[in-house]
Amino acid sequence: MTATDDGVIVSRDNPRFKRLRRLVQEAAAYRRDGAVWIEGDHLLRALLQQGLRPQAVVLTPQAEPLWRQVRAEAGLGGPPLPVWRLSPTLMAELSQLASPAALAALWALPPAPPMLPEVATVVLDRLQDPGNVGSILRSAAALGFGQVLALQGTAALWAPKVLRAGMGAHFALRLLEGVTLPMLRTLRVPLLATSAHQGQWLHRSTLPWPCAWVFGHEGQGVRAELLAHAAQTVRIIQPGGQESLNVAAAAAICLHASASAVFDPAGSVAPQ
């Protein structure tokens, strides 16, 4: 038996549970499966707020009232969504959170959108840490950068850890993975890069808008070829004397500097 009489999945051998476990445990499994694991009611709410519908809702029986609340808040119409009910034990095995979520969902992996050459963009150059990648996506969405290009060698953008760190930013961004340097050269906005040892001080720089900020590998930084093609290279003042900033912190500072130069407090573009 793989389920109880009331339809609750209780066996680890159930095909649906095996599929979910692959999506949780293998960072790039979503590419083969064509679906993304959305864990927790916060991410599910963020998905629904963008007008997107999951393929299936995954929950424990105890989370039925929470799902009804989330569905009502979103005003979710259309045909009923499939609901997969898992025992609390199996749901906890899927969770990578300290307090396992009782509500989750599957969402169809969106097709890769075409790259827009003239919009404000963030370029990720071989970043490895999922937390850093998700944090940068969150900053990009908050600060007016609608497109993120992940160069080959960057952590999988739709991996569960990156999704959690992004806190819903994924659903508001154009995300392209596996971008090559020749593809990057088709951008028609200035490329800006950070360096720990060269370039203008960020706080004294005049920043173009729109632009494309490139952030590099946690240990190696931005590759030399990209630095050579950057219209501007900047440094962030560090009076505390640390050797370098965490890349996610540096990205937030740089993106905020760009946004604060062109946006008024209401979020619209200020007169130049």
For each residue, the residues with C-beta under 8 A, 3 or more apart:
1: 4 10 11
2: 9 10 11 13 14 15
3: 7 8 9 10 11 14
4: 1 7 8 10
5:
6: 61 85
7: 3 4 85
8: 3 4 61 85 86 87
9: 2 3 14 16 17 84 85 86 87 90
10: 1 2 3 4 14 87 89 90
11: 1 2 3 14 17
12: 17 18 21 90 93
13: 2 17 18
14: 2 3 9 10 11 17 18
15: 2 18 19
16: 9 19 20 84
17: 9 11 12 13 14 20 21 86 90 94
18: 12 13 14 15 21 22
19: 15 16 22 23 33
20: 16 17 23 24 37 58 94 106
21: 12 17 18 24 25 93 94
22: 18 19 25 26 29 33
23: 19 20 26 29 30 33 35 36 37 106 160
24: 20 21 37 39 94 96 160
25: 21 22 29
26: 22 23 29
27: 130 155 156 159 160 161
28: 31 32 156 159
29: 22 23 25 26 32 33
30: 23 33 34 35 36 37 109 156 158 159
31: 28 34 109 156
32: 28 29
33: 19 22 23 29 30 109
34: 30 31 108 109
35: 23 30 55 106 107 108 109
36: 23 30 106 107 108 109 158 163
37: 20 23 24 30 94 104 106 160 163
38: 43 44 47 54 104 105 106 107 163
39: 24 43 94 95 96 97 101 104 160 163 164
40: 43 44 97 101 103 104 164
41: 44 45 66 70 101 103
42: 45 46 167 168
43: 38 39 40 46 47 163 164 167 168
44: 38 40 41 47 48 54 57 70 103 104 105
45: 41 42 48 49 70 73 74 168
46: 42 43 49 50 167 168 171
47: 38 43 44 50 52 54 105 107 168 171
48: 44 45 51 52 53 70 73 74 76
49: 45 46 74 168 171
50: 46 47 171 172
51: 48
52: 47 48 107 171
53: 48 76 78 81
54: 38 44 47 57 81 105 106 107
55: 35 82 105 106 107 108
56: 81 82 83 84 105 106
57: 44 54 67 81 82 83 84 103 104 105
58: 20 83 84 86 91 103 104 105 106
59: 63 64 66 67 83 84 85 86 91 102 103 104
60: 63 85 86 87 88 91 102 103
61: 6 8 64 85
62: 88 102
63: 59 60 66 67 102 103
64: 59 61 67 68
65: 68 69
66: 41 59 63 69 70 102 103
67: 57 59 63 64 70 71 83 103
68: 64 65 71 72
69: 65 66 72 73
70: 41 44 45 48 66 67 73 74 103
71: 67 68 74 76
72: 68 69 75 76
73: 45 48 69 70
74: 45 48 49 70 71
75: 72
76: 48 53 71 72 81
77:
78: 53
79:
80:
81: 53 54 56 57 76
82: 55 56 57
83: 56 57 58 59 67
84: 9 16 56 57 58 59
85: 6 7 8 9 59 60 61
86: 8 9 17 58 59 60 90 91 94
87: 8 9 10 60 90 91
88: 60 62 91 92 102
89: 10 92 93
90: 9 10 12 17 86 87 93 94
91: 58 59 60 86 87 88 94 95 100 101 102 104
92: 88 89 95 100
93: 12 21 89 90
94: 17 20 21 24 37 39 86 90 91 100 104
95: 39 91 92 100 101
96: 24 39 160 161 164
97: 39 40 100 101 164
98:
99:
100: 91 92 94 95 97
101: 39 40 41 91 95 97 104
102: 59 60 62 63 66 88 91
103: 40 41 44 57 58 59 60 63 66 67 70
104: 37 38 39 40 44 57 58 59 91 94 101
105: 38 44 47 54 55 56 57 58
106: 20 23 35 36 37 38 54 55 56 58
107: 35 36 38 47 52 54 55
108: 34 35 36 55
109: 30 31 33 34 35 36 158
110: 113
111:
112: 175 176 177
113: 110 174 175 176
114:
115: 147 149 176 179 183 186 187
116: 119 121 147 174
117: 186 187 188 189
118: 188 189 210
119: 116 146 147 174 189 210
120: 144 145 146 147 189 209 210 211 212 258
121: 116 145 146 147 148 149 187 189 210 211 212 213
122: 136 137 140 145 147 148 149 212 213 214 215 251 255
123: 148 149 151 179 184 191 212 213 214 215 226
124: 127 133 136 148 149 150 151 154 214 215
125: 151 153 154 214 215 216 217 222 223 226
126: 151 152 153 154 216 217 220 223
127: 124 132 133 136 150 154 155 215 216 217 218 247
128: 132 154 155 217 218
129: 132 133 155 218
130: 27 133 134 155 159 161 162 165
131: 134 135 161 165 248
132: 127 128 129 135 136 165 218 246 247 248
133: 124 127 129 130 136 137 150 154 155 157 162 165 166
134: 130 131 137 138 161 162 163 164 165 166 167 169
135: 131 132 138 139 165 166 248 251 252
136: 122 124 127 132 133 139 140 148 215 247 248 251 252
137: 122 133 134 140 141 148 157 162 165 166 169 170 173 175
138: 134 135 141 142 165 166 167 169
139: 135 136 142 143 248 251 252 255 256
140: 122 136 137 143 145 146 148 169 173 251 255
141: 137 138 145 146 169 172 173
142: 138 139 169
143: 139 140 252 255 256 258 259
144: 120 258 259 263 267
145: 120 121 122 140 141 148 213 255 258
146: 119 120 121 140 141 172 173 174
147: 115 116 119 120 121 122 173 174 176
148: 121 122 123 124 136 137 140 145 157 173 174 175 176
149: 115 121 122 123 124 176 179 183 184 212
150: 124 127 133 154 155 157 175 176 177 178 179
151: 123 124 125 126 154 179 180 181 184
152: 126 178 179 180
153: 125 126
154: 124 125 126 127 128 133 150 151 157 177
155: 27 127 128 129 130 133 150 159 162
156: 27 28 30 31 159 162 177
157: 133 137 148 150 154 162 170 175 177
158: 30 36 109 162 163 170 175
159: 27 28 30 130 155 156 162 163
160: 23 24 27 37 39 96 163 164
161: 27 96 130 131 134 164 165
162: 130 133 134 137 155 156 157 158 159 165 166
163: 36 37 38 39 43 134 158 159 160 166 170
164: 39 40 43 96 97 134 160 161 167
165: 130 131 132 133 134 135 137 138 161 162
166: 133 134 135 137 138 162 163 169 170
167: 42 43 46 134 138 164
168: 42 43 45 46 47 49 171 172
169: 134 137 138 140 141 142 166 172 173
170: 137 157 158 163 166 173 175
171: 46 47 49 50 52 168
172: 50 141 146 168 169
173: 137 140 141 146 147 148 169 170
174: 113 116 119 146 147 148
175: 112 113 137 148 150 157 158 170
176: 112 113 115 147 148 149 150 179
177: 112 150 154 156 157
178: 150 152
179: 115 123 149 150 151 152 176 183 184
180: 151 152 183 184
181: 151 184 185 225 226
182: 185 186
183: 115 149 179 180 186
184: 123 149 151 179 180 181 187 226
185: 181 182 229
186: 115 117 182 183
187: 115 117 121 184 191 212
188: 117 118
189: 117 118 119 120 121 208 210 211 212
190: 208 211 212 231 232
191: 123 187 211 212 214 226 229 230 231
192: 207 208 211 212 213 214 230 231 232 233 234 254 258
193: 199 213 214 216 222 226 227 230 232 233 234
194: 199 213 214 215 216 221 222 233 234 235 236 250 254
195: 198 199 221 222 227 233 234 235
196: 221 235 243 244
197: 235
198: 195 233 235
199: 193 194 195 232 233 234 235
200: 204 205 232 233 234 235
201: 204 205 234 235 236 237
202: 205 234 235 236 237 253 254 257
203: 237 257
204: 200 201
205: 200 201 202 232 234 257
206: 261
207: 192 211 232 257 258 261
208: 189 190 192 211 231 232
209: 120 258 261 262
210: 118 119 120 121 189
211: 120 121 189 190 191 192 207 208 231 258
212: 120 121 122 123 149 187 189 190 191 192
213: 121 122 123 145 192 193 194 251 254 255 258
214: 122 123 124 125 191 192 193 194 222 226 230
215: 122 123 124 125 127 136 194 222 247 250 251 254
216: 125 126 127 193 194 220 221 222 223 226 247
217: 125 126 127 128 220 221 222 223
218: 127 128 129 132 246 247
219:
220: 126 216 217 223
221: 194 195 196 216 217
222: 125 193 194 195 214 215 216 217 226 227 230
223: 125 126 216 217 220 226 227
224: 227 228
225: 181 228 229
226: 123 125 181 184 191 193 214 216 222 223 229 230
227: 193 195 222 223 224 230 233
228: 224 225
229: 185 191 225 226
230: 191 192 193 214 222 226 227 233
231: 190 191 192 208 211
232: 190 192 193 199 200 205 207 208
233: 192 193 194 195 198 199 200 227 230
234: 192 193 194 195 199 200 201 202 205 254
235: 194 195 196 197 198 199 200 201 202
236: 194 201 202 245 250 253 254
237: 201 202 203
238: 241 242 244 245
239:
240:
241: 238
242: 238 245
243: 196
244: 196 238 250
245: 236 238 242 249 250 253
246: 132 218 249 250
247: 127 132 136 215 216 218 250 251
248: 131 132 135 136 139 251 252
249: 245 246 252 253
250: 194 215 236 244 245 246 247 253 254
251: 122 135 136 139 140 213 215 247 248 254 255
252: 135 136 139 143 248 249 255 256
253: 202 236 245 249 250 256 257
254: 192 194 202 213 215 234 236 250 251 257 258
255: 122 139 140 143 145 213 251 252 258 259
256: 139 143 252 253 259 260
257: 202 203 205 207 253 254 260 261
258: 120 143 144 145 192 207 209 211 213 254 255 261 262
259: 143 144 255 256 262 263
260: 256 257 263
261: 206 207 209 257 258
262: 209 258 259 269 270 272
263: 144 259 260 267 268 269 270
264: 267 268 269 270
265:
266:
267: 144 263 264
268: 263 264
269: 262 263 264
270: 262 263 264
271:
272: 262
